């Protein structure tokens, strides 16, 4: 019996030793793992596209050559109507020819030899325009001005034809979408008016520039911007309807546009909460009036019942007192 108890005690002791946490060993292992991760993290970041030592970056991680390449939204400013241009046929023209006080205009700044951004932007714009109910040359116009002062008329004509061929749903696109060139002072002036910040890179012989659509009212006022390379059809239509100032779209389009407001921060149209609340309140008041009107009209046109005194006339103009006297006389005669 004594040997059995001793055996159980030895077994319990061995189990306790196995289950007892090895705290120093665990902590040591964790420290080794942490040191190893810290040693390899910089190399991993560099391989994964992180910030490398000596890389030219700005405070927002943009390369130095992209610093200042942006669009300063100048909503409400006027576009000069007298800036001289050359169209794709080599004819002299002016910005006022395309901002004609009749229709809104979309202005874009691009150049034909752009290796990537301009092609992507204009291709996607053409795709969205094909899905748009509003028509180029009828409801609005587009003016694309090259930011390359050395671009030839022949080159810009080729570029125009490339995108006009994509607009199968716009029969008047050739007349409604103009591609123009200009001299450097004119380009600089137009870019400054629109807040379009770009820079020529002499090393790569390319222009670093943002993507921009500027929506101009018939009177030449900058009303909205689109600063993305995607152009959702509903947003494009809302911008054109707003820029048109009542000259573009149906009354339904005007009402829908009234329910939205442009958010420069998100560069999109969002529901206008205050206007929706006003609309909901007006609808509620109208519903209440519609429900109560029959009741009010019924009371106004009906016969009012006026309480009468006991001595007032009963049927046939007889008062209650007269009725009692007549009844007494009848009994006396009987």
C-alpha positions in Angstrom: 0.0 0.0 0.0 2.8 2.4 0.9 4.5 1.7 -2.5 1.3 2.4 -4.3 0.9 5.8 -2.6 4.5 6.7 -3.4 4.0 5.8 -7.0 0.9 8.0 -7.3 2.9 10.9 -5.7 5.7 10.5 -8.2 3.2 10.4 -11.1 1.5 13.6 -9.9 4.8 15.3 -9.6 5.8 14.4 -13.1 2.5 15.7 -14.4 2.9 19.0 -12.6 6.4 19.4 -14.1 5.0 18.8 -17.6 2.0 21.2 -17.2 4.0 24.0 -15.5 4.4 26.9 -17.9 7.9 27.6 -18.9 7.6 31.4 -18.6 11.3 32.3 -19.1 11.6 30.1 -22.2 8.4 31.5 -23.7 9.5 35.1 -23.2 12.9 34.4 -24.6 11.4 32.9 -27.7 9.1 35.9 -28.3 11.9 38.3 -27.9 13.9 36.4 -30.5 11.0 36.5 -32.9 10.5 40.3 -32.4 14.2 41.0 -33.0 14.2 38.9 -36.2 11.1 40.7 -37.5 12.6 44.1 -36.8 15.7 43.1 -38.7 13.9 41.9 -41.8 11.1 44.5 -41.9 13.0 47.2 -43.7 14.1 44.8 -46.5 10.5 43.5 -46.8 9.1 47.0 -47.1 11.6 47.8 -49.8 10.7 44.7 -51.8 7.0 45.3 -51.4 7.2 48.8 -52.8 7.6 50.7 -49.6 9.7 53.9 -49.2 13.3 53.2 -50.1 16.1 55.2 -48.8 17.0 58.1 -51.0 13.7 57.9 -53.0 12.4 61.4 -54.0 9.1 61.7 -52.3 6.9 64.5 -51.0 5.0 64.6 -47.8 2.1 62.7 -49.4 4.4 60.0 -50.9 4.3 61.5 -54.4 7.4 61.6 -56.6 9.1 64.9 -56.8 8.1 65.2 -60.5 4.5 65.0 -59.5 4.6 67.7 -56.9 2.1 70.5 -57.7 0.4 68.5 -60.4 -3.2 69.1 -59.5 -6.4 71.0 -60.3 -7.4 74.1 -58.2 -11.1 74.2 -58.6 -12.1 77.7 -59.5 -15.8 77.4 -59.4 -17.7 80.5 -60.5 -14.8 82.0 -62.4 -15.2 83.1 -66.0 -13.4 81.6 -69.0 -12.2 84.4 -71.4 -14.0 84.2 -74.7 -11.2 85.9 -76.8 -8.4 83.3 -76.4 -7.1 82.6 -80.0 -7.0 78.9 -81.1 -6.4 76.8 -84.2 -8.9 74.1 -84.9 -8.2 70.7 -86.4 -8.5 72.1 -90.0 -6.0 74.9 -89.3 -8.7 77.6 -89.1 -8.3 80.5 -86.7 -11.0 80.5 -84.0 -11.5 81.6 -80.4 -12.8 80.1 -77.1 -16.0 82.2 -77.5 -16.9 80.2 -80.6 -17.4 77.1 -78.4 -18.9 79.0 -75.4 -21.8 80.4 -77.4 -24.3 81.4 -74.7 -26.7 78.7 -75.9 -25.3 75.4 -74.6 -22.9 74.2 -71.9 -19.3 73.2 -72.9 -16.9 70.6 -71.5 -13.3 71.7 -71.7 -10.4 69.2 -71.5 -6.6 69.8 -71.6 -4.7 67.0 -73.2 -2.1 66.3 -75.9 -1.8 63.7 -78.6 1.6 62.3 -77.7 0.6 61.6 -74.1 1.8 58.0 -73.5 -1.0 57.0 -71.1 -3.3 59.3 -69.1 -4.8 61.2 -72.0 -5.6 58.1 -73.9 -7.2 56.4 -70.9 -9.2 59.6 -70.0 -10.6 60.3 -73.5 -11.3 56.6 -74.2 -13.4 56.3 -71.1 -15.0 59.7 -71.8 -16.1 58.5 -75.2 -17.5 55.3 -73.7 -19.6 57.3 -71.2 -20.7 59.7 -73.9 -22.1 56.8 -75.9 -24.3 55.9 -73.0 -25.5 59.5 -72.5 -29.0 60.6 -73.6 -27.8 64.2 -74.2 -26.2 64.7 -77.6 -22.9 66.4 -78.6 -23.5 69.2 -81.0 -27.1 69.5 -79.9 -27.3 69.7 -76.1 -23.6 70.5 -75.4 -20.2 71.0 -76.9 -16.7 69.7 -76.0 -13.5 71.7 -76.5 -10.1 69.8 -76.2 -7.1 72.1 -76.3 -3.6 70.6 -76.6 -1.1 71.6 -73.9 1.7 71.0 -76.3 2.4 74.2 -78.3 4.4 72.2 -80.8 1.6 69.9 -81.7 0.7 70.1 -85.4 -2.7 70.6 -87.0 -2.3 67.2 -88.8 -1.6 65.4 -85.5 -4.5 66.9 -83.7 -6.8 66.1 -86.6 -5.8 62.5 -86.4 -6.5 62.5 -82.6 -9.9 64.0 -83.2 -10.9 61.4 -85.8 -9.8 58.6 -83.4 -12.4 59.6 -80.8 -15.1 60.8 -83.1 -15.1 57.3 -84.6 -16.0 55.9 -81.2 -19.0 58.1 -80.8 -21.5 56.0 -82.7 -24.5 57.4 -80.8 -23.7 61.0 -81.6 -24.3 61.9 -85.2 -23.1 65.5 -84.8 -20.0 64.7 -82.8 -17.7 65.9 -85.5 -19.2 69.4 -85.2 -19.7 69.3 -81.5 -16.3 68.1 -80.3 -13.4 70.4 -81.3 -9.7 69.6 -81.0 -7.6 72.7 -81.0 -4.0 73.8 -80.7 -2.6 77.1 -79.4 0.5 79.0 -78.6 2.2 78.7 -75.2 0.9 82.0 -73.7 -2.7 81.1 -74.6 -2.2 77.6 -73.2 -0.8 79.0 -70.0 -3.6 81.5 -69.7 -6.3 78.9 -70.2 -4.7 76.5 -67.8 -4.4 79.1 -65.2 -8.0 80.2 -65.5 -9.1 76.5 -65.1 -6.7 75.9 -62.2 -5.0 73.2 -64.3 -1.4 72.7 -62.9 1.0 70.8 -65.1 4.7 70.7 -65.9 6.9 69.8 -68.8 9.6 67.2 -68.0 12.6 68.0 -70.3 14.3 64.7 -69.4 11.4 62.5 -70.6 10.0 65.1 -73.0 6.5 64.5 -71.6 4.0 66.6 -69.7 3.1 65.7 -66.2 -0.5 66.7 -65.8 -3.8 65.7 -64.0 -7.0 64.4 -65.6 -9.7 67.1 -65.7 -13.1 67.9 -67.2 -14.3 71.5 -66.7 -18.0 72.1 -67.1 -18.7 75.6 -68.4 -22.1 77.4 -68.5 -23.4 79.0 -71.7 -22.1 82.3 -70.4 -18.6 81.0 -69.7 -18.8 80.4 -65.9 -17.0 77.4 -64.5 -19.7 75.4 -62.8 -18.3 71.9 -62.1 -15.2 69.7 -62.4 -14.6 66.0 -63.0 -11.1 65.0 -61.8 -11.2 61.3 -62.3 -10.7 59.0 -65.3 -14.0 57.3 -64.9 -17.1 59.2 -65.8 -20.4 57.7 -64.5 -23.2 58.6 -66.9 -25.5 59.9 -64.2 -22.8 62.2 -62.8 -21.9 63.4 -66.3 -25.6 64.2 -67.0 -26.1 66.0 -63.7 -23.0 68.2 -64.4 -24.2 69.1 -67.8 -27.8 69.8 -66.6 -26.4 72.1 -63.9 -24.0 73.8 -66.3 -26.8 74.3 -68.8 -28.7 76.5 -66.4 -32.0 75.4 -67.7 -31.0 75.0 -71.4 -30.3 71.2 -71.1 -32.5 68.3 -70.1 -36.1 67.8 -69.4 -38.1 69.2 -66.5 -37.6 65.8 -64.8 -33.8 66.2 -65.3 -33.9 69.7 -63.8 -35.9 68.4 -60.8 -33.4 65.5 -60.2 -30.5 67.9 -60.4 -32.2 70.2 -57.9 -32.2 67.2 -55.4 -28.4 66.9 -55.7 -25.6 69.1 -54.7 -22.0 69.0 -55.9 -19.3 68.0 -53.3 -15.9 69.3 -54.4 -14.2 67.1 -51.8 -15.6 63.9 -53.2 -15.8 65.3 -56.7 -19.3 63.9 -57.2 -22.9 64.8 -56.7 -24.7 63.7 -53.5 -28.2 64.0 -52.3 -29.0 67.4 -50.8 -30.4 66.6 -47.4 -31.9 70.0 -46.7 -33.7 70.1 -50.0 -35.0 66.6 -49.5 -36.3 67.6 -46.1 -38.1 70.6 -47.6 -39.5 68.5 -50.3 -40.8 65.9 -47.8 -42.3 68.6 -45.6 -44.1 70.2 -48.6 -45.4 66.7 -49.6 -46.7 66.1 -46.1 -48.5 69.4 -46.0 -50.0 68.8 -49.4 -51.3 65.4 -48.3 -52.9 66.8 -45.2 -54.6 69.5 -47.2 -55.9 67.0 -49.6 -57.3 64.9 -46.8 -58.9 67.8 -44.9 -60.3 69.7 -47.9 -63.5 67.5 -48.4 -64.3 68.0 -44.7 -63.9 71.8 -44.8 -65.8 72.1 -48.1 -68.6 69.9 -46.7 -69.1 72.0 -43.6 -69.0 75.2 -45.7 -71.7 74.1 -48.2 -73.9 72.2 -45.8 -77.0 73.5 -43.8 -76.0 74.5 -40.3 -78.3 73.4 -37.4 -78.9 76.2 -34.9 -80.3 75.2 -31.5 -83.7 76.7 -30.9 -85.5 77.7 -27.7 -88.5 75.6 -26.4 -90.8 78.4 -27.5 -89.5 78.5 -31.0 -91.6 77.2 -33.9 -92.2 73.6 -34.5 -93.7 72.0 -37.6 -95.8 74.3 -39.7 -94.7 77.5 -37.8 -96.5 76.5 -34.6 -94.8 77.2 -31.3 -94.7 74.8 -28.4 -97.0 77.2 -26.3 -99.5 77.4 -29.2 -99.5 73.7 -29.4 -100.3 73.3 -25.8 -103.2 75.9 -25.9 -104.7 74.3 -29.0 -104.7 70.9 -27.3 -106.4 72.3 -24.2 -109.1 74.0 -26.4 -109.8 70.7 -28.2 -110.4 68.9 -24.9 -112.7 71.6 -23.6 -114.9 71.5 -26.7 -115.2 67.8 -26.4 
